[in-house]
Amino acid sequence: MSEPKQLDMFKAETTWFHVFVSMVENGDVAKLGPHAVTVYLVIKAYTNWKTGKAFPGLDTIVEKSGISRAQVTRSLATLTEHGYLDKSKVGRQNVYTLREKVTFKDEEGRPAAVATWDYLPSTVEAARAQLKRFMLTGEHDGKMLFVENLNLNVLINNGDHNVINQGELDPRTAEALARMKEAMEKAQERATNKKV
């Protein structure tokens, strides 16, 4: 039995996406600026649930963001510069892959590490839960496929400047990073063994 025609006028898009609070707390929203954040949100709205790829044309981004073409182009460069966007070409079409960033803080609230990975909507909740579990307990179940290519940038605040030097990490952070590295190496080894 078909639905009554009157209900057709009540259709609504109910798909949603998330933005990690870390993007605000670590100051990236302020660094990116309102235009780049808006472009980021438009691209996120067009991201394929399973592949993580987005294909909106420049005209679509301009229309949906309400931002000029020149500003959209600058915003794409800003997102790329700050590590939130990878852009490639397939033929004449742009293919966008958004990146997620979560900043881990030490006991004093200072940034200790930044985890980044390709945005894949179908794995967001699992990614959030597993990252939280790992950082709280150090336990890893070997299923962190969504962060297989995890990049950690360790930022250590030494007074007036920041340095990257693993030797100066507090012991708990260094231990957590070592566990994460070991887990990633094991996951990579298992993936390699499955291919053989």
C-alpha positions as CSV (number, residue, x, y, z in Angstrom):
1,M,0.0,0.0,0.0
2,S,1.5,3.4,-1.0
3,E,1.7,6.3,1.4
4,P,-0.8,9.1,1.0
5,K,0.3,11.9,-1.3
6,Q,-0.1,14.5,1.5
7,L,2.9,13.1,3.4
8,D,5.3,13.9,0.4
9,M,5.4,17.5,1.5
10,F,6.8,16.5,4.9
11,K,10.0,14.9,3.7
12,A,13.2,16.1,5.5
13,E,16.9,15.4,5.4
14,T,17.7,13.7,8.7
15,T,21.3,12.8,8.1
16,W,23.7,14.4,10.5
17,F,27.5,14.7,11.1
18,H,29.7,15.6,14.0
19,V,32.4,18.0,14.8
20,F,34.9,17.1,17.5
21,V,34.9,19.6,20.4
22,S,38.7,19.5,20.2
23,M,38.5,21.5,17.0
24,V,37.1,24.4,19.1
25,E,39.1,23.8,22.2
26,N,42.5,23.6,20.5
27,G,41.9,26.9,18.8
28,D,41.7,25.5,15.2
29,V,38.2,27.1,14.6
30,A,39.7,30.5,15.4
31,K,42.8,29.8,13.2
32,L,40.7,28.6,10.3
33,G,38.3,31.5,10.4
34,P,34.5,31.5,9.7
35,H,34.8,31.0,5.9
36,A,37.1,27.9,6.1
37,V,34.9,26.4,8.9
38,T,31.8,26.9,6.7
39,V,33.5,25.3,3.7
40,Y,34.6,22.4,5.9
41,L,31.0,21.9,7.1
42,V,29.7,22.0,3.5
43,I,32.2,19.4,2.4
44,K,31.4,17.3,5.4
45,A,27.7,17.3,4.4
46,Y,28.6,15.8,1.1
47,T,31.0,13.1,2.4
48,N,30.1,9.5,1.4
49,W,29.2,7.5,4.5
50,K,31.2,4.4,3.6
51,T,34.2,5.8,1.6
52,G,34.8,9.1,3.3
53,K,35.2,10.8,-0.1
54,A,33.3,14.0,-1.0
55,F,32.8,15.3,-4.6
56,P,31.0,18.6,-4.3
57,G,31.9,20.9,-7.2
58,L,33.2,24.4,-6.5
59,D,29.9,25.9,-7.7
60,T,28.1,23.7,-5.2
61,I,30.4,24.7,-2.3
62,V,29.9,28.4,-3.3
63,E,26.1,28.0,-3.5
64,K,25.7,26.1,-0.2
65,S,28.2,28.1,1.8
66,G,27.1,31.6,0.6
67,I,30.8,32.4,0.2
68,S,32.4,33.9,-2.9
69,R,34.3,31.6,-5.3
70,A,37.6,33.3,-4.5
71,Q,37.0,32.9,-0.7
72,V,36.1,29.3,-1.1
73,T,39.4,28.7,-3.0
74,R,41.3,30.4,-0.2
75,S,39.4,28.4,2.4
76,L,40.3,25.1,0.7
77,A,43.9,26.2,0.9
78,T,43.6,27.1,4.5
79,L,41.9,23.7,5.4
80,T,44.7,21.9,3.6
81,E,47.4,24.0,5.3
82,H,46.0,23.2,8.7
83,G,45.7,19.5,8.0
84,Y,41.9,19.3,7.8
85,L,41.6,18.5,4.1
86,D,43.3,16.5,1.4
87,K,42.3,17.4,-2.2
88,S,43.0,15.3,-5.3
89,K,41.7,15.2,-8.8
90,V,40.0,12.4,-10.6
91,G,39.8,13.5,-14.2
92,R,38.4,17.1,-14.0
93,Q,36.6,16.4,-10.7
94,N,37.9,17.4,-7.2
95,V,37.9,14.6,-4.6
96,Y,38.0,15.8,-1.0
97,T,39.0,13.8,2.0
98,L,38.5,15.5,5.3
99,R,40.8,14.8,8.3
100,E,39.8,14.6,11.9
101,K,42.0,15.9,14.7
102,V,41.8,15.2,18.4
103,T,44.1,16.9,20.8
104,F,45.2,14.9,23.9
105,K,46.1,17.0,26.9
106,D,48.3,16.3,29.9
107,E,47.2,16.5,33.5
108,E,47.8,20.3,33.5
109,G,45.6,20.8,30.4
110,R,48.5,21.4,28.0
111,P,48.4,19.7,24.6
112,A,50.4,16.5,24.7
113,A,49.6,14.8,21.4
114,V,47.4,15.2,18.4
115,A,45.8,12.2,16.7
116,T,44.7,12.7,13.1
117,W,43.0,10.3,10.7
118,D,40.8,10.4,7.5
119,Y,37.2,11.2,8.2
120,L,35.1,8.2,7.6
121,P,31.5,8.8,8.8
122,S,30.6,5.2,9.3
123,T,33.4,4.8,11.9
124,V,33.2,8.0,13.9
125,E,31.5,6.6,17.0
126,A,33.9,3.6,17.1
127,A,36.9,5.9,16.6
128,R,35.8,8.2,19.4
129,A,35.2,5.3,21.8
130,Q,38.4,3.5,21.0
131,L,40.6,6.6,21.2
132,K,39.0,7.5,24.6
133,R,39.5,4.0,25.9
134,F,43.1,3.8,24.8
135,M,44.0,7.1,26.3
136,L,42.3,6.3,29.6
137,T,43.4,2.7,30.1
138,G,46.1,2.0,27.5
139,E,44.1,-1.0,26.4
140,H,43.8,-1.7,22.7
141,D,41.7,-4.3,21.0
142,G,43.5,-4.4,17.7
143,K,40.5,-3.1,15.7
144,M,41.6,0.5,15.2
145,L,41.4,0.2,11.5
146,F,40.1,3.8,11.2
147,V,43.4,5.1,12.5
148,E,45.7,2.6,10.7
149,N,47.7,5.6,9.4
150,L,47.7,7.5,12.7
151,N,50.0,10.5,12.8
152,L,51.0,11.8,16.2
153,N,52.5,15.3,16.5
154,V,53.9,15.7,20.0
155,L,53.9,19.3,21.1
156,I,55.8,20.1,24.3
157,N,55.5,23.5,25.8
158,N,58.8,24.7,27.2
159,G,58.1,28.2,28.5
160,D,58.0,30.6,25.6
161,H,58.3,28.1,22.8
162,N,57.2,24.7,21.7
163,V,59.5,21.9,20.7
164,I,59.1,18.5,19.4
165,N,61.3,16.1,21.3
166,Q,60.1,12.8,22.6
167,G,62.9,12.7,25.2
168,E,61.2,15.5,27.1
169,L,57.7,13.9,27.4
170,D,56.4,13.2,30.8
171,P,56.6,9.5,31.5
172,R,52.9,8.8,31.3
173,T,52.5,10.4,27.9
174,A,55.7,8.7,26.6
175,E,54.3,5.3,27.9
176,A,50.9,5.9,26.2
177,L,52.6,6.8,22.9
178,A,54.8,3.8,23.1
179,R,51.8,1.5,23.7
180,M,50.0,3.2,20.8
181,K,53.0,2.7,18.5
182,E,53.3,-1.0,19.5
183,A,49.6,-1.5,18.9
184,M,49.8,0.1,15.5
185,E,52.8,-2.0,14.5
186,K,50.9,-5.2,15.5
187,A,47.8,-4.1,13.5
188,Q,50.0,-3.4,10.5
189,E,51.7,-6.8,10.9
190,R,48.3,-8.6,11.1
191,A,47.1,-6.7,8.0
192,T,50.3,-7.7,6.1
193,N,50.0,-11.3,7.1
194,K,46.3,-11.4,6.0
195,K,47.4,-10.2,2.5
196,V,50.0,-13.0,2.1
